[in-house]
């Protein structure tokens, strides 16, 4: 648990992440996850999980339980089928935000939905690449729920788009709701609107920020270059400019509390 009261930035390189690799899954964990446990790397702010997963065609996670967690899934490539014990079913693809509130308990599965039709043969063809993030809800024992929202048009502007939020300040913005009144996820798809221009976004001010480079390469003011898979964990700071050196996508969690201190 962080007790820092002065501005601080930690950079965590993508190559240093803990990894789970089996025949159908390549998963990289920014924080302790499953059998991978590091007592010095369990969370930042209210963010407990930031997993980057690549799932092979026709494969996926069979039905499994979750409880008392707000789970946001962001697909970078391919498509992912979600089904849960409350009867929700949907296909998640790039530009579609999805949230599942586990609450008192929920069962769900996630499968690679990529396929192609070759003659009369239906074949799974493309891996699905996504980031799944877990934040702590305001309180345990909430009613489980599910929500998804298409925001591809908003992302085309290149700036930070609020994707999922429980913060009152973003209530009127395009976002899916999460049961965490101290947290918001922003995404920027940083593609130059014209040749030679470098897209720029400015980070919000917050006690805790987590910036993850989902694709591409950016340069962060006061930090330097951040490459695909890298993350910057900011405490008691914000407002830094982030410049994309090539087409990039960043995921930024803004958090106004930390685990155990909501």
Phi, psi and omega in degrees: 000126183285137175240016182294135177242356177250155180305136183206141177229127174248131176256128178242117184283144183301325181289345181268359182292150173291148189229143169238121181228122173229184188301328187247357188224132169239107186237133179239130189249121178286334179233170176308137183204130178059232182285350179269106183232127175228112183299343178267002183216070183251337183185171169217122187063242177252004182271117182257332184225133170219086184258129173258116187241141168237119184247131183294157178306136176075008184240180177160188183269118177292171184305128182210160187265155168220158181208140172050055178207143172263117188245119180246129181245131182232114184271133179260331180198146183081200180213150187231129178266127176251134171221139181222173186287352176268000179094004178282141178212134180194162177253125181257132183219170181304131180094355177252119178275140179222136177230137172236123175265114185286323175051229183291350176141135180211147174250138176208164175230155179223121185231150175289121184260007185289135180204166173215154180255115182241099186068242178253009184257126176267119185231137170284131194233326190242132173298153172254133185240121183210163175243128176245132186232138179240130172236156183282132177285170180297325182207155178281167173076023179283163177289128179299152180200174184211142176206145174218154185206133178278122181229023183300321181296319180295324181293337183296341179288342175089349180270181177289125178247130178285117187262316181216135186204145167243357180287129181303328184296339181254015186300326183266004179267166176294113181192153167271150184274139172236153181274053177218097188286002179246009189226148172208141175253128175244145177232139173235125174261096193268090179239131184298129179287343180208154182303134176088346180274145178247116180300142182226137170231158177245130182288147176290161173273131180196156176300327180221130174230145174229113179254124179239128178272101183284328175203153175090209183208131179231166172237126183254131181304128180082356182239314183107200185289141173234129185254172181307127181094346178285156176221146173243128178252117185250137178234129178057039179205178180162182180087358181291146174276139177239123184247132178272121178278342173206170181309126189218163175221126180239147177243124185236117172268125174256122185226136183246024175200169177231165182305126179087000183223030180292000000 
